[in-house]
Amino acid sequence: MDSSSVHEVISYIPSVLPAKHYDSDTTEPISCGLQTLDELRSWKLSEANPFNVAVAPLAPREPPLGHCPCRTLVSHDMMGGYLDDRFVQGTSAEAPYAFYHWQYIDIFNYFTHNLVTIPPAVWTNAAHKHGVPVIGTFITEWTDGATVCEDFLKDEESYRAVADKLVQISLYYGFDGWLINIENALSEVALKNTPLFLRYLTDQMHERIPTSLVMWYDSVIEDGQLKWQNELNESNRMFFDACDGFFTNYNWTEQNLDWMRGYSGVQGRQADVFIGVDVFARGKVVGGMFETNKALEIIRKHNFSAAIFAPGWVYETQDDKTKFRQNQDKFWALLSDYLYIHRPVSTLPFISSFCQGFGKTVYWRGSWFNLTAQEVQPLYYHLDIEGQGWLRTRGCPDDAWNGGCSLLLDGLISVSATSPVCAKCVFSSHLFSVEKSDLAIVVCVLYLGWWILSQKCVMSWSFCSLHVTMYSCSQLELPGCALRELCVKIQRKGELQDTPFSCRVGEIMLLDAASLQAPAELVQGFCIYDVVWLRGAGTSPQSSSPSLRLNATLRWHYPTELVRHFKVYWRQLRGPDPQIPLGQLVLVGRAYSNLFRVTELAVPEPPGLLELVVEPVIRMGFLVPESHWGRRSLSYAEDLTQ
C-alpha cells in the first residue's frame, strides 16, 4: 500500500467484529445495552462501540436547568427498546417513531429492561442540540435483580467498581447520567450500601460531567422491602438525599402531592421531585393517554416536576402509523399549558432546515430514519386568532429543502380580521448572541399562497406566485445585540373575505456576514479498516442478484462543527485494465461524524480497483473544492493460495 491506496485479498471468513456492536448479517453498526453484571464489570474503553458515541455536545439553555422551578422528564420506553433507533447510521423505515417537541422537556431518559441501558447516540445527538440532557438506565428486577444487588452492594469496593464503570460508560458515549431503578428487595447489607453507592456515583458523575444527573426511582424503602410509595416520604428519603432527583411511582393521588408540599424532606428541592405519569394509564392512575393533561394539571398545581413515562403510546398503540405526527402533535398540544419552554442559547451561524430526523425526501432509498440528522426544531403549536381565524405550525414531510421535512405555516385569516397574522414562535425560544455588527439572514421559501410575507423588523416580500422556490437574503447592522425572536408575518392581499393561507419554509440561516467564506480545511487522515467481504444478494430491497459486497469502516479528520454532514461516495477506477472506464461517483450514504461504516456495497468482480471519497457538506452552504475532499483507493483480488 502507498499513501493513497489499500490492497485487499478477498477472504470470506466470518466477521470478527463483535456481534453486539455490529449487525450479524450486514456488519452495520448498532447500539445496545449490557445484560449482565459481568459485562458491566469487564467493560473496557478499547472494546467500546465508537459508532455509538454522541457527536453533538449539550447545548447551553436559558433558563439553566437548575433555575427551572418545575421540570419535565420524558422516559422513553417502547417495545423493549433498541428498535429502528439502534441503527447508528440510520435505517430505512416507512413510519418510525421520533420525538421533536424538545422545547417542552428538560430531561430525556432512554429506558429498557437491560441491566444497563446505554442511550442510542441518535437520541443523545437530537436532545443535545436542543439543550436537553440524556440519561441512561441501570435497573435490577425481581429475583435475578436481588442476586445482582447482593453481589455489587456487598461492600464499598464492589459498589464503587460498578459506579466507576457507569461513569466511564457515560463519559465515553457522551450522555449525561443515570436513572437508578432497584425493583427488588434488598438485604440489610445491600440496603446500607445503596445510599452510599448513589452518593458516590452522583459525586463521580458531577466531577467528570458537571451537568450530569443521577436519579432514583420510587421502589425500595428504608427496611429493604420493595414497596412503591407513590410519594417522597421518610421511608425513601434516604435515597433522594443521596442523588439529584426522585422519580415517583404512578399510582399517586392528589392527597399524596398535597402532603408532600408540607413535607420537610422536600423543602428547598421541590423541583427535584418528579411525579410519575404513565401515559398507558396502567393501574389506578390520574389521566394517561390523551388525558395525560389531567395529571399534569394537578402536578403543576402543587408545583412539582413531572416524569412522563412512555409517551410513545401515541405511536405504539395506534394502528395507523401514518397518523403518528398528527397524534404526537395532539398529545403535546394538550400538555402545552403545563409545560415550561426552555431556550437553547445559540451562537452564529445558526441554521435549521426543520428536519425531524425522518422522512421520504432526503435519501435515495425511500423512507428513512436517523435522529442524528434532526436539526433544531421550532415550537409547534395551534393558535386561535382574530375573529374565527387560526394559525398552525407543524412539520411537513411532503416537501423539503434540505432534510426530511419543511416547516408548514397554515391557517385562516377571517373576514373580520384587521391585523396581519404573526407566527411569533418560528424560533422564539432561541437566543442568538450577535457579537459583531453584521447579521446575514437567509430564508428559503418552498411554497407561497396569495398573500404578503414579511419578516418582523427585517424585510418584506410581496409574492403573487404559487409553488415557487426562492431564497431571500438580508443583511442587518446589529452591534451589541441579541436576536431573541424570528417571526413570520402574514397579511391578506385583496378583498376582505375568509382567506386560507399556506406556506412551507424550507430553511433559515442566521450568519455572520463578515465570515461568509468557504473553510480552507482539508479532509485528512482518511483510512480504511475492518474490511469484511460477503457474497450474496444483500438485505436491501433493491438487491436482486448475488454479487461481491464490500463492508468496511472509514475514518478521517475534519472539524465537525463546520459541517452539516459528510457525503460518502464510491466509484470504479480504471485500474490495470484499460478497457474498464472510469466510473462516476455514486453516493453510498451520509455520515454525521468522522466515522462511517460502508455496508453491503456491491462492487465489480475481482480483480478490481475502486475509490472511496468523502465530501464535507458545510453548514453555511459553501461547496468544498474537490481538492479538499478525502480519497482513498482500494484494490482487491481473489486469494490464489486457496
ROMI-957778 format. One line per 4 residues: their letters; for each residue x, y, z of C-alpha. Coordinates in steps of 0.001 Angstrom, whole numbers, plus 500000, padded with zeros to 6 digits. Layout:
# ROMI-957778
A) X/Y/Z ~ ...
# end
This chain:
# ROMI-957778
MDSS) 500000/500000/500000 ~ 501142/503540/499255 ~ 499942/506821/500739 ~ 496645/506720/498869
SVHE) 495982/503051/498148 ~ 494957/499980/500136 ~ 495163/496421/498816 ~ 492801/493660/499974
VISY) 492973/489922/499375 ~ 489376/488693/499396 ~ 488574/486156/502047 ~ 485085/485019/503018
IPSV) 485863/484218/506632 ~ 483167/485115/509182 ~ 483355/488644/510552 ~ 485402/489030/513713
LPAK) 483602/492256/514614 ~ 481749/492000/517965 ~ 478158/490952/517279 ~ 476772/493208/519992
HYDS) 478085/496279/518150 ~ 477528/495193/514531 ~ 474568/493583/512795 ~ 475437/489935/512159
DTTE) 474095/489977/508581 ~ 475322/493329/507294 ~ 478075/494431/509768 ~ 476091/497666/510159
PISC) 476928/499405/513479 ~ 474200/499202/516139 ~ 473537/500435/519666 ~ 472950/498035/522540
GLQT) 472896/497785/526316 ~ 474619/495460/528767 ~ 472790/492392/530025 ~ 474835/491160/532976
LDEL) 476919/492396/535852 ~ 479940/490591/534419 ~ 479535/492543/531176 ~ 479462/495786/533134
RSWK) 482464/494952/535286 ~ 484526/493848/532278 ~ 483605/496880/530133 ~ 486710/498401/528556
LSEA) 487269/501533/526565 ~ 489212/499529/523976 ~ 486182/497268/523399 ~ 483530/500012/523323
NPFN) 481487/500919/520260 ~ 482955/504048/518624 ~ 479909/504433/516380 ~ 477587/504968/519356
VAVA) 479492/507988/520650 ~ 477322/511110/520564 ~ 478805/513859/518391 ~ 476553/516744/519476
PLAP) 477626/518483/522703 ~ 474932/519530/525169 ~ 473825/522997/524076 ~ 473547/525649/526801
REPP) 469993/526675/527627 ~ 468074/529562/529112 ~ 466957/529360/531817 ~ 469539/526866/533074
LGHC) 468043/523588/534223 ~ 468871/524355/537845 ~ 466830/527566/537704 ~ 463694/525954/536297
PCRT) 461009/525799/539040 ~ 459106/522855/537561 ~ 460796/520443/535182 ~ 459626/517802/532753
LVSH) 461360/514472/532231 ~ 460426/512070/529451 ~ 461189/508387/529995 ~ 461130/506690/526602
DMMG) 460107/503035/526989 ~ 458958/501354/523782 ~ 458611/497653/522967 ~ 461838/496617/524668
GYLD) 463922/499407/523152 ~ 466714/499404/520561 ~ 464321/499342/517610 ~ 464909/501456/514487
DRFV) 466927/503769/516715 ~ 469609/501110/517274 ~ 470977/501693/513769 ~ 473579/504365/514412
QGTS) 473828/505415/510759 ~ 470068/505406/510232 ~ 467839/502908/508503 ~ 465000/502558/506042
AEAP) 461692/502884/507876 ~ 458273/503651/506466 ~ 456739/505023/509666 ~ 459252/505280/512527
YAFY) 458770/506772/515980 ~ 460605/510030/516637 ~ 460406/512924/519064 ~ 460704/516595/518158
HWQY) 458932/518612/520902 ~ 462222/519205/522709 ~ 461444/522756/523873 ~ 458805/521333/526206
IDIF) 461024/518881/528088 ~ 464084/519225/530306 ~ 465499/515687/530644 ~ 465287/512641/528373
NYFT) 465659/509123/529758 ~ 466109/506103/527486 ~ 464556/503135/529305 ~ 464757/499394/528690
HNLV) 464844/496347/530942 ~ 468506/495602/530221 ~ 470680/495800/533310 ~ 472485/498785/531750
TIPP) 470691/500818/529097 ~ 473093/502912/527033 ~ 471098/505507/525066 ~ 471485/505186/521279
AVWT) 473638/508032/520027 ~ 470888/509217/517666 ~ 468752/510199/520694 ~ 471618/511902/522510
NAAH) 472535/513900/519409 ~ 468970/515117/518838 ~ 468403/516007/522502 ~ 471727/517784/522943
KHGV) 471063/520108/520009 ~ 468061/521383/521959 ~ 469790/521704/525331 ~ 468216/518539/526768
PVIG) 470431/516172/528823 ~ 470056/512420/528250 ~ 470285/509789/530981 ~ 470583/506027/530664
TFIT) 469058/503411/532975 ~ 470544/500985/535496 ~ 467833/498547/536565 ~ 467614/495393/538684
EWTD) 464364/493459/538923 ~ 462799/490640/540901 ~ 464770/487516/541893 ~ 467606/487934/539400
GATV) 467870/491585/540353 ~ 468177/490723/544029 ~ 471109/488439/543201 ~ 472817/491243/541263
CEDF) 472315/493676/544147 ~ 473681/491235/546706 ~ 476777/490945/544551 ~ 477615/494565/543755
LKDE) 476300/496110/547012 ~ 478118/493705/549338 ~ 480912/496152/550174 ~ 482469/499503/549284
ESYR) 484937/498093/546776 ~ 482172/496364/544817 ~ 479714/499246/544594 ~ 482463/501717/543764
AVAD) 483682/499460/540954 ~ 480182/499370/539422 ~ 479732/503124/539842 ~ 483112/503767/538205
KLVQ) 482084/501701/535182 ~ 478797/503618/534855 ~ 480732/506891/534937 ~ 483189/505666/532300
ISLY) 480374/504490/530022 ~ 478519/507790/530272 ~ 481683/509787/529677 ~ 482742/507702/526659
YGFD) 479367/507652/524901 ~ 478642/511303/525618 ~ 475393/511159/527592 ~ 474596/512826/530884
GWLI) 473736/510469/533722 ~ 471603/507639/535043 ~ 468194/506650/536334 ~ 468754/504062/539073
NIEN) 465824/501638/539379 ~ 466149/498906/542032 ~ 462912/496911/541788 ~ 463689/494068/544147
ALSE) 464046/493601/547879 ~ 467431/494305/549473 ~ 469227/492594/552320 ~ 470406/494584/555309
VALK) 473945/494919/553941 ~ 472821/495836/550410 ~ 470347/498355/551796 ~ 473006/500047/553924
NTPL) 475303/500402/550902 ~ 472668/501634/548428 ~ 472691/505320/549521 ~ 476484/505169/549631
FLRY) 476519/503806/546078 ~ 474155/506578/544976 ~ 476199/509327/546616 ~ 479481/508010/545222
LTDQ) 478014/507655/541706 ~ 476483/511146/541857 ~ 479706/512749/543083 ~ 481827/510993/540465
MHER) 479405/511931/537675 ~ 479415/515571/538770 ~ 483202/515589/538879 ~ 483547/514194/535335
IPTS) 480424/515796/533814 ~ 479340/518912/535749 ~ 475894/518980/534082 ~ 475188/515316/534826
LVMW) 472189/513911/536717 ~ 471614/510788/538800 ~ 468000/509991/539663 ~ 466316/507395/541862
YDSV) 463041/505603/541109 ~ 460488/505138/543898 ~ 460778/501426/544737 ~ 462712/500121/547748
IEDG) 462115/501619/551194 ~ 464248/502022/554326 ~ 463704/498450/555601 ~ 464707/496875/552253
QLKW) 461197/495967/551124 ~ 460116/496571/547534 ~ 457165/498804/548314 ~ 456254/501648/545951
QNEL) 455223/504726/547925 ~ 453878/506962/545117 ~ 455409/509873/547010 ~ 458582/511013/548723
NESN) 458452/510349/552469 ~ 460561/509192/555402 ~ 460566/505632/554053 ~ 462520/506537/550901
RMFF) 464072/509917/551631 ~ 467474/508322/552303 ~ 467820/507630/548549 ~ 466619/511083/547476
DACD) 469147/512753/549776 ~ 471973/510838/548061 ~ 471310/511886/544432 ~ 469919/514610/542149
GFFT) 466277/513644/541784 ~ 463402/511354/542723 ~ 461003/509755/540211 ~ 457786/508640/541946
NYNW) 455684/505639/541048 ~ 452497/506289/539073 ~ 449642/505397/541431 ~ 449619/508665/543366
TEQN) 446588/510752/544253 ~ 446270/514472/544778 ~ 446387/513803/548518 ~ 449941/512454/548087
LDWM) 451028/515672/546381 ~ 449258/517875/548882 ~ 451017/516076/551763 ~ 454424/516294/550093
RGYS) 454224/520071/549744 ~ 454486/520362/553505 ~ 456967/517537/553998 ~ 460296/518735/555402
GVQG) 462287/516386/553172 ~ 461086/518233/550082 ~ 461809/521770/551233 ~ 464311/523535/549002
RQAD) 464285/520664/546478 ~ 460703/520545/545238 ~ 461845/520803/541611 ~ 463903/517616/542126
VFIG) 460772/515559/542849 ~ 459371/514202/539575 ~ 455823/512867/539788 ~ 455497/509801/537553
VDVF) 452790/509761/534883 ~ 452215/506532/532928 ~ 450817/507518/529539 ~ 449490/503964/529112
ARGK) 447341/504569/532233 ~ 448128/501155/533724 ~ 446676/500602/537181 ~ 444845/503194/539251
VVGG) 446320/506428/537939 ~ 445324/510001/537183 ~ 444920/510741/533492 ~ 447006/508940/530902
MFET) 446629/508548/527134 ~ 445028/511670/525612 ~ 444005/512716/529131 ~ 447576/512936/530416
NKAL) 446987/516676/530722 ~ 444729/515972/533722 ~ 447706/514547/535608 ~ 449947/517459/534567
EIIR) 447352/519970/535741 ~ 447380/518506/539268 ~ 451161/518137/539369 ~ 451726/521758/538390
KHNF) 449014/522923/540788 ~ 451233/521575/543587 ~ 454454/522920/541976 ~ 456181/519597/541342
SAAI) 458198/518399/538379 ~ 456747/515700/536116 ~ 458158/512443/534735 ~ 456167/511383/531661
FAPG) 456644/507668/531125 ~ 456195/506077/527668 ~ 454758/508966/525625 ~ 455432/506696/522638
WVYE) 451923/505439/523415 ~ 450822/507834/520668 ~ 452701/505598/518222 ~ 452775/502167/519796
TQDD) 449023/501713/520307 ~ 447765/503396/517150 ~ 447064/501058/514229 ~ 447532/503717/511556
KTKF) 451188/504691/511917 ~ 450839/507228/509101 ~ 448944/509428/511594 ~ 451850/509452/514025
RQNQ) 452719/513129/513551 ~ 449064/514081/513983 ~ 448741/512016/517179 ~ 452014/513247/518663
DKFW) 451222/516894/517961 ~ 447786/516438/519539 ~ 449276/514825/522658 ~ 451824/517568/523297
ALLS) 449393/520355/522433 ~ 447115/519076/525205 ~ 450030/519253/527660 ~ 451454/522568/526493
DYLY) 449659/524720/529079 ~ 451526/522845/531831 ~ 454987/522758/530274 ~ 457756/525316/530590
IHRP) 459560/526246/527398 ~ 463328/526454/527692 ~ 465593/528382/525374 ~ 468701/526809/523875
VSTL) 471342/529508/523533 ~ 472908/529528/520076 ~ 475804/531358/518514 ~ 476275/532210/514860
PFIS) 475998/530580/512462 ~ 472543/529215/513249 ~ 470997/527014/510572 ~ 467936/524790/510526
SFCQ) 466062/523057/507737 ~ 463447/521858/510277 ~ 464422/518245/509555 ~ 462874/515971/512189
GFGK) 465230/513056/511561 ~ 462907/511010/509377 ~ 461008/511412/506130 ~ 460782/510491/502481
TVYW) 462778/513096/500594 ~ 466445/513015/501618 ~ 467721/509538/500898 ~ 467712/507790/497576
RGSW) 466229/504589/499017 ~ 462833/505950/500046 ~ 461633/506457/503607 ~ 464379/506823/506183
FNLT) 465054/507382/509886 ~ 468101/508892/511591 ~ 467571/511191/514578 ~ 471155/512432/514338
AQEV) 470001/514223/511187 ~ 467360/516092/513191 ~ 468009/519832/513242 ~ 466935/522414/515807
QPLY) 463153/522418/515895 ~ 460764/525358/516074 ~ 457878/525437/518520 ~ 454912/523625/517005
YHLD) 451507/524924/518036 ~ 447909/525768/517093 ~ 446607/529260/517870 ~ 443155/530831/517582
IEGQ) 443442/534349/516217 ~ 441250/537350/515479 ~ 437651/536584/514503 ~ 437299/532915/513619
GWLR) 440834/532696/512263 ~ 443581/530302/513269 ~ 447290/529647/512806 ~ 449152/526336/512974
TRGC) 452818/525437/512682 ~ 453896/521843/512034 ~ 456421/519687/510235 ~ 455521/518876/506645
PDDA) 457047/515688/505171 ~ 455565/516282/501708 ~ 458307/518671/500660 ~ 461720/519637/501992
WNGG) 464601/521881/501043 ~ 467370/520097/502884 ~ 466257/517215/505059 ~ 463157/515187/505813
CSLL) 460553/517943/506095 ~ 459828/521647/505927 ~ 458048/523998/508318 ~ 454395/524371/507340
LDGL) 452599/527556/508371 ~ 448914/527344/507561 ~ 445715/528851/508828 ~ 442846/531202/508125
ISVS) 442567/534990/508191 ~ 438904/535716/508973 ~ 436887/538290/507086 ~ 436730/540446/510221
ATSP) 440472/540439/510850 ~ 442198/543811/510572 ~ 445720/542871/511648 ~ 448313/540671/509941
VCAK) 448894/537183/511301 ~ 452203/536832/513116 ~ 453738/533405/513582 ~ 455744/534508/516617
CVFS) 457396/531255/517542 ~ 459278/530178/514456 ~ 462386/530328/516640 ~ 461256/532483/519522
SHLF) 462626/530068/522105 ~ 466230/530551/520962 ~ 468679/533285/521876 ~ 471368/534357/519417
SVEK) 474338/536357/520618 ~ 475396/538849/517951 ~ 478949/539811/518774 ~ 479661/541606/515527
SDLA) 477716/544253/513687 ~ 476593/542438/510534 ~ 473991/539673/510523 ~ 473012/537890/507328
IVVC) 469590/536222/507320 ~ 468733/533724/504594 ~ 465263/532211/504244 ~ 464290/529569/501717
VLYL) 460568/529544/500906 ~ 459248/526450/499143 ~ 455610/527404/498673 ~ 453620/530618/498926
GWWI) 449929/531364/498612 ~ 448269/534657/497656 ~ 449434/536853/500476 ~ 452241/539127/501585
LSQK) 455020/537603/503660 ~ 457352/539697/505758 ~ 459974/539020/508375 ~ 459427/541077/511517
CVMS) 461642/544184/511658 ~ 463871/542798/508954 ~ 462472/542801/505466 ~ 459317/542275/503428
WSFC) 458426/540267/500398 ~ 455356/540553/498234 ~ 454688/537435/496192 ~ 451756/536544/493972
SLHV) 453019/533261/492615 ~ 452247/529685/493558 ~ 454611/526741/494089 ~ 457825/528726/493844
TMYS) 461164/528075/495398 ~ 463230/531109/496240 ~ 465883/532389/498581 ~ 465650/535739/500300
CSQL) 468664/537266/501990 ~ 469012/540339/504175 ~ 471956/541937/505952 ~ 471458/543908/509180
ELPG) 473699/546040/511360 ~ 473101/544908/514946 ~ 476090/545936/517079 ~ 475981/544546/520597
CALR) 472535/542991/520233 ~ 470885/539665/520951 ~ 468355/538323/518475 ~ 465571/536845/520604
ELCV) 462819/536194/518106 ~ 462374/535383/514447 ~ 458822/535733/513232 ~ 456831/535405/510049
KIQR) 454040/537908/509396 ~ 451230/537039/507008 ~ 448878/539666/505597 ~ 445866/539389/503341
KGEL) 446102/540938/499900 ~ 442898/541874/498127 ~ 439256/541944/499119 ~ 438010/541251/502630
QDTP) 436972/537621/502886 ~ 437857/534499/504821 ~ 441339/533806/503430 ~ 443119/530491/503945
FSCR) 446892/530514/503662 ~ 449713/528028/503499 ~ 453490/528472/503427 ~ 456341/525980/503582
VGEI) 459616/527369/504873 ~ 462489/525123/503860 ~ 465418/526595/505733 ~ 466533/529537/507861
MLLD) 470166/530589/508209 ~ 471479/533291/510539 ~ 475071/534001/509593 ~ 477890/536337/510492
AASL) 478170/538351/507291 ~ 481846/539001/507922 ~ 482704/535310/507809 ~ 480845/534218/504684
QAPA) 483609/532205/503097 ~ 484316/528582/502435 ~ 486541/526895/505044 ~ 490090/526105/503992
ELVQ) 490336/522809/505887 ~ 491121/519556/504076 ~ 489902/516071/504925 ~ 492943/514390/506411
GFCI) 493998/511002/507767 ~ 491498/509052/505646 ~ 491862/505337/506350 ~ 490013/502074/505665
YDVV) 489902/499153/508103 ~ 487747/496322/509497 ~ 487070/495088/505960 ~ 484608/492206/505590
WLRG) 483829/490586/502238 ~ 480446/488956/501632 ~ 478892/487333/498608 ~ 475124/487288/498152
AGTS) 472043/489263/497168 ~ 472226/491549/500201 ~ 469419/492641/502501 ~ 468338/495792/500664
PQSS) 465044/495602/498712 ~ 466988/496920/495715 ~ 469309/493898/495813 ~ 468339/491081/493445
SPSL) 471311/489076/492188 ~ 474243/487624/494140 ~ 477357/489779/493942 ~ 480563/490625/495746
RLNA) 479880/493032/498603 ~ 482313/495269/500444 ~ 481893/496172/504106 ~ 484457/498486/505668
TLRW) 484956/501214/508253 ~ 486148/504622/507080 ~ 487713/507179/509382 ~ 489048/510661/508694
HYPT) 489740/514000/510383 ~ 487775/517191/509733 ~ 486280/519870/512053 ~ 482761/518502/512590
ELVR) 481458/521827/513904 ~ 481744/523185/510342 ~ 479647/520513/508653 ~ 476015/519538/508414
HFKV) 477129/516062/507353 ~ 479580/514261/505077 ~ 478660/512583/501811 ~ 480403/509276/501230
YWRQ) 480832/508123/497605 ~ 482480/505324/495703 ~ 483468/504836/492086 ~ 485227/502298/489940
LRGP) 488717/503262/488776 ~ 490388/502212/485541 ~ 492965/500095/487291 ~ 495330/497846/485409
DPQI) 492767/497003/482720 ~ 492495/499929/480226 ~ 489178/498524/478978 ~ 487467/499437/482254
PLGQ) 486234/503046/482043 ~ 486492/505492/484930 ~ 483246/505323/486894 ~ 481029/508155/488140
LVLV) 480807/508975/491831 ~ 477908/507087/493423 ~ 476504/508153/496788 ~ 476908/505497/499493
GRAY) 475458/507387/502452 ~ 475719/510319/504837 ~ 477980/510469/507872 ~ 477452/512795/510829
SNLF) 480873/512250/512372 ~ 484373/511405/511167 ~ 483421/507742/511089 ~ 481320/505722/508660
RVTE) 480641/502043/508034 ~ 480204/501039/504377 ~ 477861/498059/504305 ~ 476770/495701/501516
LAVP) 478344/497778/498755 ~ 478098/495760/495527 ~ 481415/496041/493695 ~ 482731/494603/490391
EPPG) 484195/491111/490343 ~ 487917/490817/491188 ~ 490467/491877/490378 ~ 489235/495412/490852
LLEL) 490180/498933/491803 ~ 487778/501394/493367 ~ 487920/504730/495124 ~ 486127/505810/498304
VVEP) 485516/509544/498649 ~ 484345/511811/501499 ~ 482874/515251/500789 ~ 482247/517677/503687
VIRM) 478876/519428/503342 ~ 479348/522782/505035 ~ 476563/524098/507274 ~ 476639/527541/505643
GFLV) 476103/526061/502194 ~ 479528/526633/500670 ~ 480834/523956/498332 ~ 484138/522450/499389
PESH) 486539/522127/496436 ~ 487116/518523/495367 ~ 490803/519019/496067 ~ 489845/519270/499767
WGRR) 487822/516037/499841 ~ 489135/512809/501327 ~ 490051/509997/498907 ~ 491425/506501/499223
SLSY) 491725/503869/496537 ~ 491249/500188/497292 ~ 492430/497360/495073 ~ 491261/493815/495657
AEDL) 491921/490338/494274 ~ 490978/486734/494968 ~ 493115/484688/497325 ~ 495023/482463/494861
TQ) 496558/480365/497627 ~ 493244/478653/498441
# end
